[in-house]
Amino acid sequence: MSNNLINNHKLQLSKEDMKAYGYQVIDAIVEHYDTKHNKKPVASGSREEMDTLFNIDVPNSGTNFQDVFSFVVNKVLPNSTIVSHPKAYSFVPGPSNYVSVMADTLATGFNIFSGGWAASPAAAELEIVTMNWLLKLFKFPTKKGGGIFTSGGSMANLTALVTARRQHCGDDFSKAIIYMSDQTHSSNIKAIRVLGFKKEQVRIIPTDLEFKMAINKLKNAIAKDKLEGYHPFCIIASAGTTNTGSVDPLNDISKICKAENLWFHVDGAYGGAAILSKTGKTYLKGIEKADSLTIDPHKWLFQPYEMGCLLVRDHRWLKQTFSEKPEYLRDIEGNTSEINFYDHGIQLTRRFRALKFYMSIKTFGLNAFKSAVTYSIDLAEQVEAHLRKSSRWEVISPATLAVINFRYNPINKAFDEKRLDSLNQDISKKIVASREALLVTTVLQNQVVLRMCLINPRTTFKDVLETLTLCESIADEIVKSNSVSKNQFC
Ligand SMILES: Cc1ncc(COP(=O)(O)O)c(C=O)c1O
């Protein structure tokens, strides 16, 4: 590859150079896909270490292409956790898929503007088509319903809440009250803050023993607010909480929303994709009654970052909320069936997100996605059965939509709660420090527990067993070293 890129004011490469560059990038990605299971999933680095590696003044003159590329492949990429690694169990993994990676590459390569119909009718049409697939899947009204792809679940929740407020509150929302459970994802609180609601306008409803919103407590809170002259306007239900995969009682909440004229938003960013499986469908009963529903294809629909999605029962709600017409967009208004997605959400300039969803589903077929989701749910149940048989492990929340929480608590030891908390925290710290698996803790009912989110269809039962065996030997070491240090003080 020639080195005529340096100080090239057109920022342009020759055809041969573009190909040579591109082949190297693709080779690096394919190599990563082919070998990542042999790598360690966890990356770590202090600010000091990263500064030492990367912090330079802006380079006014260029550098040889090969040097820049090699530096990125050898230093930048390995310093990131592999969220699609089979042993990345924490947070919500990002399993992704190669077809969508290529689709994203095409969308970026052609730099398609996915804001308005006139600029790219095919991009807008594919967003309509894929949105219709999703509306059908979730049994939303297909004629009237609508939606939009966003950067992620947080943006989808924000878009939903702006719409809810516009439809139910108008300009004065000073008395409006929003209800959610203590397990609701933090992005909803962020969205509420962005929207200018005060803390006092949010009611956090406690959850029951299964981490689901307690319906009686919700009803009481609404009744009390009405008595005090407030305006209850929206309930946010979770369809798959991030902590435990629990699904709030969607049918009950929908009835309350109907009776009280409240907006029913469902945050299905984590669990919504489970609709593809038989078990998931049962869990998610009532989801079809939501006014707005967040799903997050860059999680369990296997898309690379960034791709979230908001579905609404009535597409006009989005247009009524987000349509703003600057003069320079007058000429491209088009007819009403030709959707300008900049009128349906916050962004004007938008990348072509629908392409990766479209290409991956068309290539693999929806049945492959169904099998992948079903596999994850089954795997978590298999892990639960294994843990329940063991005398060392205690299941704290059962396998639900591919999430399971458990802790090390050997029957023959009778550790107190404080000791169990520190033991499980230390197991997690040490396994993460070993970089062999990404397995961190969460807190459930004041207990420190290990949480596994098993949505990666390339994670095997053997992977999980290896991780649990490693945890057990780490636990043995901790217990042994603690008893040695205790004896030293005796
Ligand atoms: C239930 C839930 N809602 C919202 C979000 C936020 O989604 P994103 O990270 O795509 O913005 C998450 C992320 O984990 C989630 O689990």
Ligand as a Chemical Component Dictionary entry (heavy atoms), coordinates in Angstrom:
data_LIG
# 
_chem_comp.id                   LIG 
_chem_comp.type                 NON-POLYMER 
_chem_comp.pdbx_formal_charge   0 
_chem_comp.three_letter_code    LIG 
# 
loop_
_chem_comp_atom.comp_id 
_chem_comp_atom.atom_id 
_chem_comp_atom.alt_atom_id 
_chem_comp_atom.type_symbol 
_chem_comp_atom.charge 
_chem_comp_atom.model_Cartn_x 
_chem_comp_atom.model_Cartn_y 
_chem_comp_atom.model_Cartn_z 
_chem_comp_atom.pdbx_ordinal 
LIG C1 C1 C 0 -33.911 -3.174 31.079 1  
LIG C2 C2 C 0 -32.965 -2.223 30.418 2  
LIG N1 N1 N 0 -33.422 -1.031 29.983 3  
LIG C3 C3 C 0 -32.625 -0.150 29.370 4  
LIG C4 C4 C 0 -31.285 -0.423 29.179 5  
LIG C5 C5 C 0 -30.401 0.599  28.499 6  
LIG O1 O1 O 0 -30.091 0.169  27.221 7  
LIG P1 P1 P 0 -28.803 0.716  26.428 8  
LIG O2 O2 O 0 -27.630 0.290  27.246 9  
LIG O3 O3 O 0 -28.898 0.036  25.124 10 
LIG O4 O4 O 0 -28.914 2.188  26.339 11 
LIG C6 C6 C 0 -30.752 -1.648 29.618 12 
LIG C7 C7 C 0 -29.330 -1.959 29.455 13 
LIG O5 O5 O 0 -28.816 -2.926 29.960 14 
LIG C8 C8 C 0 -31.624 -2.579 30.242 15 
LIG O6 O6 O 0 -31.189 -3.772 30.671 16 
# 
loop_
_chem_comp_bond.comp_id 
_chem_comp_bond.atom_id_1 
_chem_comp_bond.atom_id_2 
_chem_comp_bond.value_order 
_chem_comp_bond.pdbx_ordinal 
LIG C1 C2 SING 1  
LIG C2 N1 SING 2  
LIG C2 C8 DOUB 3  
LIG N1 C3 DOUB 4  
LIG C3 C4 SING 5  
LIG C4 C5 SING 6  
LIG C4 C6 DOUB 7  
LIG C5 O1 SING 8  
LIG O1 P1 SING 9  
LIG P1 O2 DOUB 10 
LIG P1 O3 SING 11 
LIG P1 O4 SING 12 
LIG C6 C7 SING 13 
LIG C6 C8 SING 14 
LIG C7 O5 DOUB 15 
LIG C8 O6 SING 16 
# 
